[in-house]
């Protein structure tokens, strides 16, 4: 897993033997065990790492008006009960161009207003809730009129 893992050597003397993984990948999910020997004593701990993934049906940034599927999945072993999606901190309205199915979120015609932070929240049969956030970038199609006028001597973009 190198170079994605690190241990804070300076913290070991104070009993902190934390492992840092950055960036976390879906394949990193699983059980981790740490054993530390000091003098004649051996200490150990186990940590289960769960990973949640938000993925897109096309590469980001997406182009305005091209259908988009946002998917949210987790390594959690219980049965998925509910998926809730939030955009820029707000729950999604029931109307507009949003359709939901099996933890995925379908945006029929993405608009510039869909740009920003999408947050999925998964609730499982054991009432555990896990969540993740994805920063979606939406590119506009540009002006509907392909003619742009600029004053002579000025810049045109």
Residue frames as a rotation matrix with the C-alpha (Angstrom) as fourth column:
UNK 1
0.564 0.826 0.000 0.00
0.826 -0.564 0.000 0.00
0.000 0.000 -1.000 0.00
UNK 2
-0.085 -0.652 -0.754 3.01
0.450 -0.700 0.554 2.28
-0.889 -0.292 0.353 -0.05
UNK 3
-0.829 -0.557 0.038 3.23
0.376 -0.607 -0.700 5.25
0.413 -0.566 0.713 -0.52
UNK 4
-0.109 0.892 0.438 -0.43
-0.096 -0.448 0.889 5.67
0.989 0.055 0.134 0.58
UNK 5
0.754 0.386 -0.531 0.15
0.435 0.312 0.845 4.58
0.492 -0.868 0.067 4.20
UNK 6
-0.232 -0.834 0.501 2.03
-0.157 -0.476 -0.865 6.26
0.960 -0.279 -0.021 7.01
UNK 7
0.481 0.232 -0.845 2.58
0.790 0.303 0.533 5.92
0.380 -0.924 -0.038 10.75
UNK 8
0.690 -0.224 0.688 3.34
-0.331 -0.943 0.025 8.93
0.644 -0.245 -0.725 12.94
UNK 9
0.072 -0.763 -0.643 6.72
0.501 0.585 -0.638 7.84
0.862 -0.276 0.425 14.33
UNK 10
-0.715 -0.381 0.586 6.77
-0.210 -0.682 -0.701 10.74
0.666 -0.624 0.408 16.80
UNK 11
0.087 0.856 0.510 3.44
-0.900 -0.152 0.409 9.59
0.428 -0.495 0.757 18.30
UNK 12
0.256 0.007 -0.967 4.59
0.000 1.000 0.007 6.01
0.967 -0.002 0.256 18.95
UNK 13
-0.743 -0.641 -0.191 6.32
0.207 0.050 -0.977 6.94
0.636 -0.766 0.096 22.23
UNK 14
-0.730 0.538 0.421 3.04
-0.679 -0.506 -0.531 8.29
-0.073 -0.674 0.735 23.62
UNK 15
-0.628 0.447 0.637 1.21
0.062 0.844 -0.532 5.07
-0.776 -0.295 -0.558 22.69
UNK 16
0.435 0.765 -0.475 -0.40
-0.468 -0.258 -0.845 6.26
-0.769 0.590 0.245 19.48
UNK 17
-0.667 -0.652 0.361 0.25
-0.039 0.514 0.857 3.69
-0.744 0.557 -0.368 16.77
UNK 18
0.399 0.901 -0.172 -2.31
-0.114 -0.138 -0.984 4.94
-0.910 0.412 0.048 14.28
UNK 19
-0.552 -0.440 0.708 -2.14
0.639 0.322 0.699 4.03
-0.535 0.838 0.103 10.61
UNK 20
0.047 0.538 -0.842 -3.05
-0.335 -0.785 -0.521 6.68
-0.941 0.307 0.143 8.04
UNK 21
-0.368 -0.052 0.928 -4.24
0.764 0.552 0.334 5.65
-0.529 0.833 -0.164 4.55
UNK 22
0.384 0.486 -0.785 -4.53
-0.060 -0.835 -0.547 8.39
-0.921 0.257 -0.291 1.94
UNK 23
-0.318 0.948 0.016 -6.21
-0.936 -0.316 0.152 8.17
0.149 0.033 0.988 -0.44
UNK 24
-0.410 0.305 0.860 -8.47
-0.315 0.837 -0.447 5.31
-0.856 -0.454 -0.247 0.63
UNK 25
-0.648 0.209 -0.732 -9.53
-0.702 0.209 0.681 2.94
0.295 0.955 0.011 -2.16
UNK 26
0.412 0.910 0.049 -12.45
-0.871 0.377 0.315 0.51
0.268 -0.172 0.948 -2.20
UNK 27
0.431 -0.316 -0.845 -10.03
0.012 0.939 -0.345 -2.44
0.902 0.138 0.408 -2.05
UNK 28
-0.625 -0.701 0.343 -8.71
-0.291 -0.199 -0.936 -1.15
0.725 -0.685 -0.080 1.32
UNK 29
0.279 0.806 0.523 -11.91
-0.878 -0.006 0.478 -2.25
0.388 -0.592 0.706 3.10
UNK 30
0.308 -0.108 -0.945 -11.39
0.131 0.989 -0.071 -5.00
0.942 -0.102 0.319 5.64
UNK 31
0.978 0.028 -0.205 -9.97
0.203 0.075 0.976 -5.88
0.042 -0.997 0.068 9.04
UNK 32
0.232 -0.929 0.287 -6.73
-0.210 -0.336 -0.918 -4.26
0.950 0.153 -0.273 10.16
UNK 33
0.899 -0.028 -0.436 -4.71
0.416 0.365 0.833 -5.40
0.136 -0.931 0.339 13.14
UNK 34
0.334 -0.818 0.468 -1.87
-0.453 -0.575 -0.681 -3.58
0.826 0.015 -0.563 14.88
UNK 35
0.821 -0.209 -0.532 0.58
0.541 0.584 0.606 -5.16
0.184 -0.784 0.592 17.30
UNK 36
0.421 -0.687 0.593 3.10
-0.428 -0.726 -0.537 -3.13
0.800 -0.028 -0.600 19.24
UNK 37
0.538 -0.347 -0.768 5.79
0.721 0.661 0.207 -4.57
0.435 -0.666 0.606 21.47
UNK 38
0.293 -0.461 0.837 7.26
-0.438 -0.843 -0.312 -2.41
0.850 -0.275 -0.449 24.21
UNK 39
-0.305 -0.521 0.797 9.61
-0.948 0.245 -0.203 -3.87
-0.089 -0.817 -0.569 26.81
UNK 40
-0.978 -0.039 0.203 8.05
-0.043 0.999 -0.015 -7.26
-0.203 -0.023 -0.979 27.60
UNK 41
-0.215 0.976 -0.033 4.52
0.059 -0.020 -0.998 -6.13
-0.975 -0.217 -0.053 26.82
UNK 42
-0.947 0.047 0.317 2.63
0.319 0.033 0.947 -6.62
0.034 0.998 -0.046 23.54
UNK 43
-0.330 0.866 -0.375 -0.44
-0.124 -0.433 -0.893 -4.51
-0.936 -0.248 0.250 22.80
UNK 44
-0.921 0.072 0.382 -2.81
0.387 0.250 0.887 -5.06
-0.032 0.966 -0.258 19.91
UNK 45
-0.270 0.899 -0.344 -5.99
-0.246 -0.410 -0.879 -3.69
-0.931 -0.153 0.332 18.44
UNK 46
-0.658 0.180 0.732 -8.26
0.712 0.464 0.527 -4.51
-0.245 0.868 -0.433 15.53
UNK 47
-0.364 0.539 -0.760 -10.16
-0.318 -0.838 -0.443 -2.04
-0.876 0.081 0.476 13.38
UNK 48
-0.100 0.433 0.896 -12.68
0.847 0.510 -0.153 -2.79
-0.523 0.743 -0.418 10.66
UNK 49
-0.716 -0.165 -0.679 -12.37
-0.160 -0.907 0.389 -0.28
-0.680 0.387 0.623 7.81
UNK 50
0.175 0.816 0.552 -15.51
0.732 0.268 -0.627 0.27
-0.659 0.513 -0.550 5.80
UNK 51
-0.859 -0.467 -0.211 -15.33
0.179 -0.658 0.731 2.14
-0.480 0.590 0.649 2.50
UNK 52
0.328 0.945 0.020 -18.09
0.470 -0.145 -0.871 4.09
-0.819 0.295 -0.492 0.79
UNK 53
-0.748 -0.614 0.251 -17.78
0.464 -0.213 0.860 5.04
-0.475 0.760 0.444 -2.87
UNK 54
0.423 0.785 -0.453 -19.57
0.000 -0.500 -0.866 7.65
-0.906 0.367 -0.211 -4.96
UNK 55
-0.654 -0.643 0.399 -19.10
0.382 0.175 0.908 7.11
-0.654 0.745 0.131 -8.69
UNK 56
-0.022 0.578 -0.816 -20.37
-0.603 -0.659 -0.450 8.70
-0.798 0.482 0.363 -11.91
UNK 57
0.586 0.326 0.742 -21.61
0.345 0.728 -0.592 7.09
-0.733 0.603 0.314 -15.11
UNK 58
0.689 -0.430 0.583 -19.26
0.527 -0.253 -0.811 9.40
0.497 0.866 0.052 -17.05
UNK 59
-0.294 -0.890 -0.349 -16.02
0.925 -0.173 -0.338 11.21
0.241 -0.422 0.874 -16.23
UNK 60
0.714 0.424 -0.557 -16.23
0.587 -0.796 0.147 14.48
-0.382 -0.432 -0.817 -14.32
UNK 61
-0.636 0.701 -0.322 -16.70
-0.346 -0.632 -0.693 17.25
-0.690 -0.330 0.644 -15.25
UNK 62
-0.321 0.640 0.698 -20.00
0.788 0.590 -0.179 16.34
-0.526 0.492 -0.693 -16.90
UNK 63
-0.980 0.013 0.196 -21.56
0.126 -0.724 0.678 18.32
0.151 0.690 0.708 -19.72
UNK 64
-0.588 0.802 -0.103 -24.86
-0.476 -0.446 -0.757 20.11
-0.654 -0.396 0.645 -19.22
UNK 65
0.222 0.884 -0.410 -27.94
-0.936 0.075 -0.344 18.22
-0.274 0.461 0.844 -20.53
UNK 66
-0.236 -0.307 -0.922 -26.12
-0.550 0.824 -0.134 14.85
0.801 0.476 -0.364 -20.86
UNK 67
0.758 0.650 -0.052 -27.82
-0.324 0.444 0.835 12.21
0.566 -0.617 0.547 -18.64
UNK 68
-0.373 -0.889 0.265 -25.87
-0.608 0.019 -0.794 11.36
0.701 -0.457 -0.548 -15.50
UNK 69
0.698 0.500 -0.513 -26.06
0.063 0.670 0.739 8.50
0.713 -0.548 0.436 -13.00
UNK 70
-0.198 -0.680 0.706 -24.54
-0.831 -0.266 -0.489 9.06
0.521 -0.683 -0.513 -9.55
UNK 71
0.473 0.313 -0.824 -24.02
0.071 0.918 0.390 5.78
0.878 -0.243 0.412 -7.66
UNK 72
-0.003 -0.411 0.912 -23.32
-0.944 -0.301 -0.139 5.31
0.331 -0.861 -0.387 -4.00
UNK 73
0.630 0.166 -0.758 -22.09
-0.037 0.982 0.184 1.99
0.776 -0.088 0.625 -2.61
UNK 74
0.276 -0.481 0.832 -20.46
-0.953 -0.250 0.172 0.73
0.126 -0.840 -0.527 0.54
UNK 75
-0.513 -0.537 -0.670 -18.52
-0.385 0.841 -0.380 -2.26
0.767 0.063 -0.638 1.82
UNK 76
-0.452 0.424 0.785 -21.08
-0.862 0.019 -0.507 -2.57
-0.230 -0.906 0.356 4.66
UNK 77
-0.981 -0.051 -0.190 -22.38
-0.101 0.958 0.267 -6.13
0.168 0.281 -0.945 5.01
UNK 78
-0.506 0.862 0.017 -25.93
0.254 0.168 -0.952 -5.45
-0.824 -0.478 -0.304 6.24
UNK 79
-0.184 0.547 0.816 -28.85
0.982 0.131 0.134 -4.99
-0.033 0.827 -0.562 3.83
UNK 80
-0.986 -0.136 0.094 -29.33
0.150 -0.975 0.162 -1.54
0.069 0.174 0.982 2.37
UNK 81
-0.261 0.936 -0.237 -32.65
0.834 0.096 -0.543 -0.05
-0.486 -0.339 -0.806 3.52
UNK 82
0.802 0.588 -0.105 -32.59
0.505 -0.762 -0.406 3.55
-0.319 0.272 -0.908 2.29
UNK 83
-0.389 -0.869 0.306 -30.52
0.920 -0.347 0.185 5.93
-0.054 0.353 0.934 0.18
UNK 84
0.722 0.554 -0.414 -30.89
0.536 -0.827 -0.172 9.68
-0.438 -0.098 -0.894 0.65
UNK 85
-0.168 -0.748 0.642 -29.24
0.952 -0.292 -0.090 12.25
0.254 0.596 0.762 -1.60
UNK 86
0.588 0.237 -0.773 -28.48
0.495 -0.862 0.111 15.87
-0.640 -0.448 -0.624 -0.73
UNK 87
0.194 -0.510 0.838 -27.21
0.861 -0.321 -0.395 18.66
0.471 0.798 0.376 -2.98
UNK 88
-0.444 -0.510 0.737 -25.17
0.104 -0.846 -0.523 21.47
0.890 -0.156 0.428 -1.41
UNK 89
-0.996 -0.083 0.041 -26.49
-0.038 -0.029 -0.999 20.53
0.084 -0.996 0.026 2.03
UNK 90
-0.340 0.939 0.039 -30.19
-0.859 -0.294 -0.420 20.39
-0.383 -0.176 0.907 1.11
UNK 91
-0.372 0.339 0.864 -32.46
0.211 0.937 -0.277 17.41
-0.904 0.080 -0.420 0.55
UNK 92
-0.992 -0.043 0.118 -33.59
0.123 -0.121 0.985 16.98
-0.028 0.992 0.126 -3.03
UNK 93
-0.397 0.908 -0.135 -37.01
-0.796 -0.414 -0.442 18.21
-0.457 -0.069 0.887 -4.07
UNK 94
-0.146 0.440 0.886 -39.56
0.148 0.895 -0.421 15.59
-0.978 0.070 -0.196 -5.06
UNK 95
0.885 0.449 0.122 -40.18
0.203 -0.136 -0.970 17.34
-0.419 0.883 -0.211 -8.36
UNK 96
0.285 -0.749 -0.598 -37.62
-0.818 -0.515 0.256 18.39
-0.500 0.416 -0.760 -11.02
UNK 97
0.496 -0.119 -0.860 -35.49
-0.719 0.499 -0.484 16.03
0.487 0.858 0.162 -13.05
UNK 98
-0.517 -0.705 0.486 -34.46
-0.856 0.413 -0.312 13.56
0.019 -0.577 -0.817 -10.31
UNK 99
0.606 0.618 -0.501 -35.16
-0.555 0.780 0.289 9.82
0.569 0.103 0.816 -10.42
UNK 100
-0.139 -0.641 0.755 -33.99
-0.972 0.234 0.020 7.32
-0.189 -0.731 -0.656 -7.79
UNK 101
0.798 0.397 -0.454 -33.27
-0.449 0.894 -0.007 3.60
0.403 0.210 0.891 -8.05
UNK 102
0.827 -0.390 -0.406 -31.27
0.482 0.863 0.154 1.14
0.290 -0.323 0.901 -5.91
UNK 103
0.422 -0.686 -0.593 -28.98
0.607 -0.272 0.747 3.66
-0.673 -0.675 0.302 -4.21
UNK 104
-0.598 -0.602 0.530 -28.32
0.795 -0.360 0.488 5.46
-0.103 0.713 0.694 -7.48
UNK 105
0.117 0.574 -0.810 -29.43
0.254 -0.806 -0.535 8.93
-0.960 -0.143 -0.240 -8.41
UNK 106
-0.265 -0.122 0.957 -30.32
0.952 0.123 0.279 9.66
-0.152 0.985 0.084 -12.03
UNK 107
-0.111 0.188 -0.976 -30.17
0.000 -0.982 -0.189 13.23
-0.994 -0.020 0.109 -13.31
UNK 108
0.446 0.421 0.790 -31.90
0.708 0.373 -0.599 13.28
-0.547 0.827 -0.131 -16.69
UNK 109
0.507 -0.255 0.823 -30.69
0.577 -0.610 -0.544 16.72
0.641 0.751 -0.162 -17.81
UNK 110
0.059 -0.537 -0.842 -27.89
0.946 -0.240 0.219 18.07
-0.319 -0.809 0.493 -15.58
UNK 111
0.748 0.174 0.640 -27.79
0.383 -0.901 -0.203 21.86
0.542 0.397 -0.741 -15.42
UNK 112
-0.241 -0.861 0.448 -25.22
0.046 -0.471 -0.881 24.32
0.969 -0.192 0.153 -14.13
UNK 113
0.173 0.392 0.904 -27.31
-0.861 -0.385 0.332 24.49
0.478 -0.836 0.271 -10.93
UNK 114
0.962 0.153 -0.227 -26.44
-0.059 0.925 0.375 20.80
0.267 -0.347 0.899 -10.31
UNK 115
0.062 -0.998 0.032 -22.78
0.077 -0.027 -0.997 21.78
0.995 0.065 0.075 -9.91
UNK 116
0.065 -0.131 0.989 -21.48
-0.883 -0.470 -0.004 21.42
0.465 -0.873 -0.146 -6.35
UNK 117
-0.821 -0.474 0.318 -21.41
-0.569 0.633 -0.525 18.96
0.047 -0.612 -0.790 -3.49
UNK 118
0.243 0.831 -0.501 -23.56
-0.614 0.531 0.584 15.81
0.751 0.166 0.639 -3.71
UNK 119
-0.646 -0.385 0.659 -23.91
-0.763 0.323 -0.559 13.86
0.002 -0.865 -0.503 -0.50
UNK 120
0.058 0.664 -0.745 -25.27
-0.366 0.709 0.603 10.32
0.929 0.238 0.285 -0.32
UNK 121
-0.450 -0.079 0.889 -26.42
-0.890 0.119 -0.440 8.78
-0.071 -0.990 -0.124 2.93
UNK 122
-0.251 0.290 -0.923 -26.94
-0.316 0.877 0.362 5.01
0.915 0.383 -0.129 3.17
UNK 123
-0.134 0.278 0.951 -29.00
-0.983 0.088 -0.164 3.47
-0.129 -0.956 0.262 5.99
UNK 124
-0.635 -0.234 -0.736 -28.70
-0.407 0.911 0.062 -0.27
0.657 0.339 -0.674 6.62
UNK 125
0.244 0.823 -0.513 -30.91
-0.012 0.532 0.847 -2.91
0.970 -0.201 0.139 8.26
UNK 126
-0.014 -0.309 -0.951 -28.86
0.939 0.322 -0.118 -2.68
0.343 -0.895 0.286 11.48
UNK 127
0.856 0.492 -0.157 -29.66
0.515 -0.835 0.195 1.10
-0.035 -0.248 -0.968 11.56
UNK 128
-0.102 -0.927 -0.361 -26.07
0.580 -0.350 0.736 2.05
-0.808 -0.134 0.573 10.82
UNK 129
0.934 0.356 0.014 -25.77
0.245 -0.615 -0.750 5.12
-0.259 0.704 -0.662 8.60
UNK 130
-0.167 -0.986 0.030 -22.75
0.657 -0.089 0.748 5.80
-0.735 0.145 0.663 6.39
UNK 131
0.864 0.494 -0.101 -22.26
0.284 -0.642 -0.712 8.71
-0.417 0.586 -0.695 4.02
UNK 132
-0.290 -0.934 0.208 -19.91
0.789 -0.111 0.604 10.29
-0.542 0.339 0.769 1.51
UNK 133
0.566 0.405 -0.718 -19.67
0.000 -0.871 -0.491 13.52
-0.825 0.278 -0.493 -0.46
UNK 134
-0.125 -0.548 0.827 -18.68
0.924 0.239 0.299 14.07
-0.362 0.801 0.477 -4.09
UNK 135
-0.107 0.014 -0.994 -17.86
-0.083 -0.997 -0.005 17.45
-0.991 0.082 0.108 -5.64
UNK 136
0.155 0.293 0.944 -19.58
0.864 0.424 -0.273 17.39
-0.480 0.857 -0.187 -9.05
UNK 137
-0.542 -0.328 -0.774 -18.48
-0.123 -0.880 0.459 19.79
-0.831 0.344 0.437 -11.78
UNK 138
0.300 0.700 0.648 -20.94
0.736 0.263 -0.624 20.58
-0.607 0.664 -0.436 -14.59
UNK 139
-0.797 -0.569 -0.203 -19.77
0.257 -0.623 0.739 22.31
-0.547 0.537 0.642 -17.76
UNK 140
0.169 0.875 -0.453 -22.25
-0.190 -0.422 -0.886 24.46
-0.967 0.236 0.095 -19.65
UNK 141
0.291 0.035 0.956 -22.97
0.832 0.483 -0.272 23.89
-0.472 0.875 0.112 -23.33
UNK 142
-0.829 -0.554 -0.075 -22.15
0.462 -0.756 0.464 27.53
-0.314 0.350 0.883 -23.99
UNK 143
-0.486 0.672 -0.559 -24.40
-0.484 -0.739 -0.468 30.12
-0.728 0.043 0.684 -25.52
UNK 144
0.191 0.650 0.736 -27.27
0.415 0.626 -0.661 28.90
-0.890 0.431 -0.150 -27.70
UNK 145
0.990 0.049 -0.130 -26.19
-0.085 -0.523 -0.848 31.48
-0.109 0.851 -0.514 -30.28
UNK 146
0.492 -0.855 0.161 -22.77
0.815 0.518 0.261 30.57
-0.306 0.003 0.952 -31.74
UNK 147
0.163 -0.423 0.891 -22.03
0.555 -0.708 -0.437 34.18
0.816 0.566 0.120 -32.75
UNK 148
0.358 -0.155 -0.921 -20.15
0.853 -0.347 0.390 36.27
-0.380 -0.925 0.008 -30.20
UNK 149
0.629 -0.117 0.769 -19.63
0.392 -0.806 -0.444 40.01
0.671 0.581 -0.460 -30.77
UNK 150
0.255 -0.614 -0.747 -16.63
0.867 -0.196 0.457 41.86
-0.427 -0.764 0.483 -29.41
UNK 151
0.926 0.033 -0.377 -15.57
-0.064 -0.968 -0.243 45.47
-0.373 0.249 -0.894 -29.77
UNK 152
0.647 -0.745 0.163 -12.56
0.354 0.105 -0.929 46.08
0.675 0.659 0.332 -32.02
UNK 153
-0.097 -0.818 0.568 -9.44
-0.416 -0.485 -0.770 46.34
0.904 -0.311 -0.293 -29.92
UNK 154
0.184 0.199 0.963 -10.89
-0.979 0.121 0.162 44.36
-0.084 -0.973 0.217 -27.01
UNK 155
-0.883 -0.461 0.085 -10.43
-0.461 0.887 0.025 40.70
-0.087 -0.017 -0.996 -26.05
UNK 156
0.191 0.939 -0.285 -13.01
-0.913 0.277 0.300 38.02
0.361 0.203 0.910 -26.93
UNK 157
-0.765 -0.345 0.543 -13.51
-0.552 0.786 -0.278 34.80
-0.331 -0.512 -0.792 -25.00
